[in-house]
Amino acid sequence: MAGLRDTVSRAVTSTGAWLRSVRPDRRHLRADTVAAVPSAVGSVPDGMASAALIGVNPVIGLYASIIGPIAGGLTTSTRMMVVATTTAAALAAASALEGVDATDRPAALFLLTIIAGVLMIAAGLLRLGRYARFVSHSVMTGFLTGVAASIILGQLSELTGAEVSGATNVAKAIDLITHPGRIDVASLGIGLSVLGILFGLMATRWATMSPFVALVVPTVVVVAFGLDSVAQVRDTGEIPREIPLPALPELGLLSLDVVVGAAAVAVIVLVQGAGVSEAAPNPDGTPSRANQDFIAQGVANVAVGFFRGQPVGGSVSGTALNVAMGARTRWAAILSGALLLPIVAIFAGLVGLVPMPVLAGVLIFAAVGSIKPEVIAAIWRTGGTSQIALVTTFVATLFLPVAAAVGIGVALSLLLQLNQEAMDLRVVELVAQPDGRFLERPAPSRLTSGRATVLDVYGSLLYAGSRTLQVRLPDPAGSAGAAVVIRLHGRTTLGATFYRVARDYARKLAAADGRLYLSGLDADLLDQLRRAGGLDLAGPVRAVAATDVIGESTRQALHDADAWLVRHRAEADSPGSGGDGSGRPSNDEGTGQPPVDG
């Protein structure tokens, strides 16, 4: 009963805190409303274009642009974040649903969106936010650049009104270039006018309204001059003249492609959302919480899916516009979605008149703007590893399904992380000085007989890092009675690979009448060493616990090692000790001397 009361109490406290955080601030309500207007207007062409990219009715993108900012705005910890349609998520959804029949694609899209949302919520509840940083900057840049290039190539046919064929967007672009006679001049003219408006107004004070201008002006031209050869949105299907209402998903459309596509969407949205959180910090300095933002984007997708929309996520462009327009609280994003509702309800019929080349032009403009030559150049200058990551992910995104490209990117990030840890590992020798300090110098390749060598390790000792350590430790072969101290200060965990490497090295030292000391171990690590390390702490390996004084445990280990060397040298030289008089110490594993733990 007490446990139930505690649970209810925590729930009430959390609900109260959430209600206080979303309560509108009257001081900033005017500024938030002003900022919401251009966001709402700009989301009309953006939402429609994203839906067209998936191959569904553009009004579905408008539904997502209404529900996403409202549901996301109410739950994100990053208050400036606008949760809206994104081209990367749309491309992932399009790739996943490519084999679905056109009549079933909308329902399958809604199901995919809900599954993606559930996966995002699960990621937040499992506190996986910290793992978003493991997708390297090079991989993410390569992926987003590949997405942009794929969108540009894929929309050339819509921009020109040409019928093309091909398994990939690259193939479709090549087919168009090699058959220029298929181009419809009127469609090409409308498409180029859209790009001219968008790029022409980009550096003016009308930049925020340019997508709306590019939507309205060419549409008026097509209708006024009766350009029948130009495809319009109404040609893709009937445009609903109603506000979005919730509906249950059709579980009969559940398939492996839908689930895999939802997972790809979830990864893309979460990684992009993490970038948006970093780029748009809270005005009052309150830190963003990655896991809360994961949950918020998941909640938004679940809500959007039930209201018959497409995947949404933290929008880079939408958030940047929100901040640029002077938004002060989360209500700017919420109001942008709410303001779009009457626009859709009143003008839904006019949506069908929008020319398809207009939406293609909006997508191409957004894709061109997302390509960052300066970022690509900076990554290229950092070296071969980054270049491989960038190019591999870029090519994979162009020629493979997005889900496969995302999987390759994530796997490549992990491999590069492990490789970098292994390559960055460095072993140095610490030489004790008369004043008690240590002098650092390169580690020797071989050990010196009858001498204690102190080593410090820079870099990760997990996985491949431990294998690199094994190669770079001084070779005990040819030495007699050498001791080695490996300093592990600051380490919080050591894996099974390290323990195996330490055990093998200790055996090599023991074979040469030597001994291994591990210093600087904190209490938890020392306990782990005793329970799971598989090392004989009463024999060839001795552990010295860390203290509050930096370097004290290493000095203690060095002192113990020197004392052990002196004692064994004396034992080896004494008559009847079993020594050969050469000064080579004997192994005392059977002496019963306890390990040093302090």
N, C-alpha and C positions, 0 to 999 in steps of 0.2 A: 504493500500500500504506500509505504514511504517512497519507494522507487518511482511509482506512478505519479505521486505528487511532485517529485523532483523533476520528472520529465515534463509534466504539464507546466510547472513553474518556468523551466528553461524555454519552453515553446512560447509562453506568454511574454517572457522577457525579450526573446528574439523578435517576436512579432511587433512588440512595442518599439524596439530599436529601429526596425525596418520602416514602420509607419512614420517615425520621426524623421528618418533619412529621406523619405520621398515627399514629405510635406512641402508644398510650394512656399517659396520665400517671396513675400510681397515686394521686397526691395529689388529683386532681380526679375520679377515676372514680366515686366515690360521689355527688358533687354532679351529675355528668352523668347518672347513672342516675336519680336522683330527678327531674331536669328532663325526662328522656325519657318518663316515665310519662304525665303529663298531655298531652304532645304526641302520644303514640301513641293515647291514648283519644280526644282531640279530633279526630284525623285520620279516625276512623271516620265520623262524620256528615259531616264536610267532604268527604272523598273520595267518599262515596256521593252527596252532593248535587251535586258537580261533574260526576260521570258522568251523573246524571239530567238535568243541564242540557244535556248533549250529546245525550241521547236514546239512551244505550246502557245496558247492564246495570250497575247501581251497583257490582258487585264489581270492575269495571274500574278505578274510582276507588280502590278499596282496594289493588289491585295497584300502581297508581302511587304510592300513599302508602307502600308498602313499599320499592319499588326506588328511587324518587326520592331520599329522604333518605339512603339508604345510598350510592348512586353519587355523588350531589352532595356529600355530607359528606366523602367520601374525596378529593375533588379541588378543592374551592373554596379560594380564598385568604382569603375572609371566613369565619372558622371558625364564627361563630355563625349563619350563614345556613342556613335549612332549605329545601331544594329539594323542594317539594311541589305538589299541585294548587292552581291559582289560578282564581278565577271569570273573570277577564279572558281567560286563555288558553283556558278551557273554552268561553266564549262565542264566541271566534274560531274554535275548532274546530267548534262547533255550526253557525256561520254557513257555514263552508266545506263542511260535509257535509250541508247542508240538502236538497240535491237527490239525495243518495245513497239507494238503497233500504235500508230498515231492516235487511234480512238481510245486506247488504254493509257497513253502516256501521261495525261494530266493526273489521273487517279494514282498511277504508279509514282509520279512526282510527289504527290501529297504524302504518300506512304514513306517514300525515301526521306522526305524532309522531317517527318516525325521520328523515324529511326535515327537519323543524324542527331536530332535534338536529344533523344534519350541517351545516345552515346556521349554527347557533350556533358549532359548532367552527370552521368556516371563518372566521367573523367574528373569533374570538379569534386564530386563526393569522395572519390578515391585520392584526391589531392595530387593529381598528376600535373598541376600547373608548372611545377619546377622543371618538368621534363621538356617543356616547349623550347627551352634554350638549347637543347641538344640537337635540334635541327639547325645545322650550321648556316651562317649568313650566306655563304657561297651557294649552298644547295637551294636555299629559299630564293635567292636572287635568280639563279638559273631557272628555277621552276616558274617564277612569276614572269620572267622575261620570255620563257617558252610559251606560257599562257597568252601573253600579249601578242607574240608573233603568230600563234595559232589563231587567235581571234581575228587579227588583221587579214591573214590569208584566207580564213574561212568566210569572212564577210565580203570579200571582193565580188563574189557572184551576186549577192543581194544589192551591193552598191551599184553594180552595172546592169542588173536585170538579166543576167545571162544564166542559161541552164548549163551546169557543169556536173562532172562525175569524178569520183576518186575515193579511195579508201581513207585517206587522210586529208586534212586541210591543205597540206603542201601539195598533194596530188591534184586537188581541186584547183588550186591556184595555177599550177602548171597547165592543166587542161584549159583554163580560161586564157592564159597567155598564148597558148598555141592555137587557139581558135577565136581570134578577136572578132570574127564576124558575128558571133552570138551576142555581142554587147548591144543593149538597147540604148540608143543615144539619149532619149528623154530621161531614162532612169539614171544614166551616168551623169547627166547634167544636174539632176536633183541631188544626187549623192555628193557631187563636187561642191554644189552650193552649200550643202550642210557643212562640209569640212571647211569651206571658206568662211562661213559665219563663225564657226567654233574657234578656228585658229585666228581669225581676224579680230574677234572681240576678246581674245584671251588676255591681252595686256591692257585692256581698258577698264573703266569703272563698271562696264556692263558685263564683265566676265561671269559674274554669278548668275546672270539671267540668260547667258548665251545658249545653254541647252534648250531653254523654253523658246527662245527666238528661232533657233534652228529647227524646232519642232513645228512651230506655227507657220512661219513664212513659206517654206517649201510646200506644206500641206495646202495652204491657200492657193498657191500657184498651180498645183496639180488639179485641184477642184475647179478653179476659175477657168483654166484653159482646157479642161477635159482631156488630160493626158492619160488615155485609157491603157496605154502600154505599160504604165508604171504600176507595179503591184502595190496594193494597199493592205493594211492590217485586216480589214473585213474579209479579204480573200482567204485568210487562214481559218476562218470559222466565225460563228455568231458571237457578237460582243454582248455579254450580259449587261442588262440595264438595272442592276440591283447592287445593294451593298453586300459585302461578303458575309455569309452565314456559316456557322460551324457545321461540319459534317464528319461522320466517322470514316476512317480509312477503309479501303477494300483490301482485306488481308489475303484474298485470293490471288492478288498480284505479287505477293511476297516471293522473291527469288534470290538466288545467290548474287546475281548482278546488282540487284537493288540494295542488298545488305552491304556488299563490297563498295558500291558507289556511295552509300551513306557514310561508311567509314572514311572514305577518301574525302568527302565533303567535311566531315567532322575534323579531320586532321588539318585540312586547309584553313577552315574557319578559325580553329583554335590557335594555330600558329600566327595567322594574320591578326587575330584579335590581341594576341600578346604584344605584337608590334604596335598596334594602335594604342594599347594601354601605356606603353613607354613613350609614345609620341605625344600623348594628350594627358599629362598629369592633372590631377584635381587642383582647381584654383586655390583651395585652402591648404594645400600641402599634404592632405590626407593620403597615405599610400594606397595604391590600387592593390587588390587581392586577386591574383591570377585565377585561383580556384573559384572564387565568387563570380568572376567574369566568364569562366567556363560554364558554370551553372546558368548564368543569365542568358548567354547565347543559346544554350540548350533549351531553356524555357521559351525563348523567343521562337525557336524553330518548331517546337512542339505546338505552340499556339498558332504559328503561321500554317503549319501542316493541317491542323483542324479547320482553319479558316480558308483552306484551299489556295495556299500560296506556295512559293518556292523557297529553297534554302536562303537563309540570311546569316550575316555575321558582322563583326566589327568592320565597318567600311572606312577605308583609308581616306578616300575623297570626301565622303559624307561627313566624317568627323573633322577633317581639316576645314571644310566649309563652315561647319557649326562653330568651330573655334574662331575662325576669321570673321564671322558675322557678329561676334561679341557675346556668345552664349555664356551664361554664368552658372547654370545648374543643369541637372538632368532633364528639367522640364522643357528645354529647347528641343531635345530629341523627341520627347513624348508628344509635344505640340505639333512637331512636323508631321508625325503620323496622323494625329487627330485632324489637322487641317486638310490633309489629303482626302479624308473620307468624303466631305461634301463635294470635292472636285470630281471624284470618281462617280458619286451618286448622281450628280447633275449633268456631267459632260461625258458619261460613259459612251453615249451614242456617237460622239465625235471621234472617239478613239479609233473607230474603224476606218476613218478617212485618212489617217496618217500613212504616208507612203513607206514601204519597207526600206527603200534606200536611205530614208531619214534615220531609221533605227540602226541600220548598218553604219552610217556615218558617225552616229553617237558612239557606237561600240568601238569603231576604229580610232576615233579621237581619244576615248578613254584609254584604249590599249597603248597608243603612242605615248600618251602622258605617263603611263605607268612604267615605261622603259627608262631606266636611269643610267645613261652612258657614263656619268662620273663615278657611280657606284661600281659599275662593271669594270671600269678602268682601274679603280683602286683595288678591287679584288684580283684582277689580272696581275697587278704588280706585286702581290704578296707571295707569289711562288707557285710551283708546280702543283702542289696538293689542292690549293684553291682553284687553280685553273681546271684541273681534272673534274672537281666537283661541279663547277659552274657549267662546263661544256657537256658533261654527261647528263646532268639533270635537264639542261636546255634541250638537247637532242631527244632524250626520252620523252619529254613533254610534247615535242612536235610529232613524233612518230608512233607513240604508244598511247593506249587509253590512259586517261588521267589517273585512274586508280593505280595502274601499274607504275606510272611516273612518280606518283606520291610514294608508293612502296619503295621504289628504287631510291628516291631522295632520302627517305627516313633511314633505310639500310645503309646508304652511302654516308650519311651523317654519323651514324654509330661507328662504322668502320674507320672513317677519318678521325673520329675522336679517339678510338683505341690506338690507331696508328700514330697520332700526334702524341699521345701519352707515352708510347713506347719510344718514339724518336726524341722526345724532349728530355727523357730521363738522363741525369748526369750524376756520376759518382765522383766525389772529391775526398781528399785526405785532410784531416784536421790534425795539425801538429801542435802539441802543448807548448806554451811559452812560459818562461820563468814568472811572468806577472799573472799567471793563471788563465790568460786568454788563449784562444786557439788561432793558429795561422792556417789559412786554407790554401791548398795547392792541388794540382792534378793527382788523382789516385795512381799508385804504382801498378804496373802490369803484373808484377810478381811480389810475393811476400819475402821479407827478410827474416832469416832464422833468429830465434831468441828475442824477438822484438814484437811489441804490441802496436798494431796499426789501427787508427781511428778513422772511420769512413762516415761521411754524411751523404745523403741521397736527395737530389732534387727531382721532382716529378712524381707522377702517380706510380704506385706499386700494385695496382690492380691489373689483372689479366696480363696483357702483353707487356706492361711495364715491368712486372716481376721477371719475365723471361729476358728482357733487356738487361735487367740488373744481374741476372745469372751470367750473362756474357761479359759484363763489365767489372765484375768483382775480381780482385787480384788473385792470380793462380797460386795455390799452395804448393804445387809440385816443385820438388827440389829444396823446399824449406824444411827446417826442423824446429819444432817447438815455437811456432809463431802464433800469436793471438790476434784476433780481429774484433774490433768493437764497431757495430753498425748503429749509428744514431737514428732513432725513429721518433724524435720529439715532434709533436703536433699531429701525428697520425691518429685518425679516429677509427679506422678499420683496416684490416689486412685480410686479404682473401686466401683461399686454399692454395692458390698458385704460389703466393709468397711463402707460405709455410713449407711447401714442398721444396722450393728453391733454397730456403734457409736450412732445411733438414739435409738436403744433398750437400750443401756447402760445408755444414758442420761435420758431416762424415768425411769429406775430403780433408778438412783441417785435422780431425781426429786421427786419420790415417798417417798424417805427418806430425803426430804428437802435438797438435795445436788445439785451440779452443775458440769458440765463437761467443761473443757477448752482444746482447741487444739492449740498448739503453734508451731512456726517454719514454718508456711505455706508460701511458696513463692507466688508471685503475681498471677501466672497462676493457682496454686492450690487453692488459696483463691477464685478466680473468679469461678472456677469449683465448689467449695463448695457452693457458693451462688446460682449458677444456677441449679446445678443438684444434690446437696447433699441431698436435702430434709430435712435439719436440721434447726430448729428454732434458728437462731443466736441471736434473741432478747429474748430468753427464757432460756431453760435449757442448751444450748450450747453456748459458747463464743469462738470466733476465734481470735488469736493474730498473726499478720503477722510477718514474719521473717525480720531481719535486717542484715546489713553487719557484725555485731559483733556476734560471735558465743555465744549462750546461752542467749543473751539479751532478746529475745522474751519469753523464758521460765521463766527467772527471772521476766519479766513483768507480765506474766500470774500468777505466784506464788504470786506476790505482789497483783494483783487484786483479786485473790482467798482469800488471807488472809484478805484483806479489806472487801470483801463481807461477810466473816464469822464473823468478828468483828461487822459489822453493823447489821447483822441479829440476832446476839446474843443479842445485845443491844435492838433491836426492840422486840425480844421475851420476854425480861425481863422487859420492860417498862410497866407501868399500862395502860390498855386499848388497848394494841397492838394486842390482840388476842392470845398472848402467854400464856403458862400455868405456867410461872415462873420457868420452869425447865432449861432454857437456850437453849432450842431447837429452832433454828431459823425458821421463817416462810418462805414460798416460795414467792419470789417477782416477779414472771413471769409477773404480771400485773403492775409493777412499771413503765414500759416504759424506763428503763435504757438502753442506747444503748450498743451494743457489742463493745468490745475492738478490734481495728484493727491496733494498732500501738504499 
